[in-house]
Amino acid sequence: MKAYACLSAILFFAAPWVAQAEDSPVRFARSGQRVSLPLVRSDLRAVEPLALVAFGRRWDLSMELKDGVVEFIAPKVRVPVVFQFVTGPNANVYFSAIVIYPERDVSWNKNLQLVAVGGPCWFDQWSDAVGLPVTKFEYLIALRAGNWRKPDKPGLLIVEKKRAAGAGPVEIERVAAEHQLNLLVLDADWFGKIRTAEREFAVMPKQMAGALADIQGQNWVLPPNFHQYALPWKEITNRRAWIAGPKYPLVEEIISRRNDAESPRIVLSYLPWQEQLGRCEVADELFLRLLTEAVKRETGRPSLSGRWRLLYPEAKDVKAAECPVLAAALHAMEAKLNDDPPNATDNCEIRAYVLDLRSGPPPPDFFESPGIKTAEGCIGKDLPLLILGDNPLLDTWKWLKLDRGHHRSSRSGVLWRPDDSLPPSLKSQLRLMQRFTEWNIFLGKSPEEENDENPDN
């Protein structure tokens, strides 16, 4: 992706109203479009002159001011430009920033259908500004009216506002499946809390994964920089990161708990894209790429049917309150084995071994047991061992070739997460969910979801 100079070097005047303006929502418009914007201050007199400012230059336009709302025709620009509104000789700022795009449409594959619910919001304005073809509804229930769906085209349902996202992904997934749409959630009450970073952070190519992994080889001179992000949805589910963050995924795909190859693709974005769209070309291109990948129908998705084996502790000793991800994987495995009992050759056909030391060490002679000796012959690149927690007893397992100082083993296929905290942190839980998904191991449905599917139970 080629970046142009980020258009954030705008003249922000040192006036008491600047903070108010910056706290207001970012707005988007298109050259030649008639724009109506509310004032940050409602006591501004209609006789006071207003002007747009960008890069220290005033753009004097014909503006109508009435009842705290100003109307004007967006000026012509050749690239996206971020403007501020000023008034009077002291150039006081009275509005949030407005990003004005040139009068040309972005490139979009017309065979991909976009449907948005929950507007108007920043995505509603931005899609109009860039000429993105989007069918828009205010409420999910409105999707059941009319003949808007084009079933011959892959489609994406974009949820823009918290009130449209329902109580969780299960609810909107049902709507998306009904209309054969994938799902992209940009905001939801069930996301985690909004975090403001101590300093702005850049999103770089090396953080791309999943459907965006091919971007890793690119070089961005001016990457997008953000100040905020939402913590991920914290429920136990299969998930894979598309954009990784320092601690948590910034964009991720969660795998439907229906464990069905025909289930819609579900993508959750925790980034405030409106902070960077129109300011940095990479942000616009990356967001368009996100839309393109989210709308695609994933072909050949395997069922999450991989088996795994817990070496220690015994399954009955794993408590969901202390080890929620491990407990969910065991619950799913129990159901799997009830449907499809293991056979004699299963020992080397499983996807992974797990050794959990977080709640205490195994017996001193554990690593000399027949079960461990059998596992040693199978562990390797294609059949990994995941060690959770740390304990000096690991030094007695000579086969492991352990470097305790660096928390690593020279044995191929051995992965070590030495964090002993119980219950584990959100970061640790997310990484374990991603790891089980990578191994094609199902994390199962919650008891509430199973009750919903089996109301007679």
MOKA-V582536 format. One record per backbone hydrogen bond with DSSP energy under -0.5 kcal/mol. NH is the residue of the N-H (numbers start at 1). CO is the residue of the C=O. Records with the same first field share a line. If there is no record, write none. Layout:
BEGIN
NH: CO  CO
END
This chain:
BEGIN
7: 279
9: 6
10: 8
12: 10
13: 11
15: 13
18: 15
21: 17
22: 18
23: 19
24: 20  21
27: 97
29: 99
31: 101
32: 74
33: 30
35: 33  72
37: 70
39: 68
40: 94
48: 45
51: 86
52: 59
53: 84
54: 57
57: 54
59: 52
60: 58
61: 59
63: 61
64: 71
65: 63
66: 64  69
69: 66
70: 37
71: 64
72: 35
74: 33  72
81: 100
83: 81  98
84: 53
86: 51
87: 92
88: 49
91: 88
92: 87
94: 85
95: 85
98: 83
99: 27
100: 81  98
101: 29  99
104: 102
106: 130
110: 108
112: 109
113: 111  154
114: 133
115: 156
116: 135
117: 158
118: 137
119: 137
125: 121
126: 122
127: 123
128: 124
129: 125
130: 126
131: 127  128
132: 127
134: 132
135: 114
136: 134
137: 116
142: 139
143: 140
144: 141
145: 142
151: 149
153: 150
154: 111
155: 180
156: 113
157: 182
158: 115  156
159: 157  184
160: 117  158
161: 117
164: 161
165: 161  162
168: 165
171: 168
172: 168
173: 169
174: 170
175: 171
176: 172
177: 173
178: 174
179: 175
180: 177
181: 176
182: 155
183: 265
184: 157
185: 267
186: 159  184
187: 159
189: 162
191: 188
192: 231
195: 229
197: 195  227
201: 226
203: 224
204: 202
207: 204
208: 205
209: 242
212: 209
213: 210
215: 212
216: 213
217: 214
218: 215
221: 219
226: 201
229: 195
230: 270
231: 193
237: 235
240: 253
242: 251
243: 251
244: 207
245: 248
250: 243
251: 243
252: 268
253: 240
254: 266
255: 238
259: 256
263: 260
266: 254
267: 183  265
268: 252
269: 185
270: 250  268
272: 228
273: 271
275: 272
276: 273
277: 273
279: 276
280: 276
283: 280
284: 280
285: 281
286: 282
287: 283
288: 284
289: 285
290: 286
291: 287
292: 288
293: 289
294: 290
295: 291
296: 292
298: 296
299: 297
305: 303
306: 440
309: 352
311: 309  354
312: 354
317: 314
318: 315
319: 317
322: 319
323: 319
327: 323
328: 324
329: 325
330: 326
331: 327
332: 328
333: 329
334: 330
335: 331
336: 332
337: 333
338: 334
339: 335
340: 336
346: 343
348: 345
349: 346
350: 346
351: 307
352: 307
353: 384
354: 309
355: 386
356: 312  354
357: 355  388
360: 357
366: 363
368: 365
369: 366
373: 369
374: 370
375: 371
376: 372
377: 373  374
378: 375
379: 375
380: 383
383: 380
384: 351
385: 413
386: 353
387: 385  415
388: 355  386
389: 387  417
394: 391
395: 392
396: 393
397: 394
398: 396
400: 397
401: 398
403: 408
404: 402
406: 403
407: 404
408: 403
410: 401
411: 400
414: 411
415: 385  413
417: 387
418: 416
423: 322
424: 322
429: 425
430: 426
431: 427
432: 428
433: 429
434: 430
435: 431
436: 432
437: 433
438: 434
439: 435
440: 437
441: 436
450: 446
451: 447
452: 448
453: 449
454: 450
457: 454
END
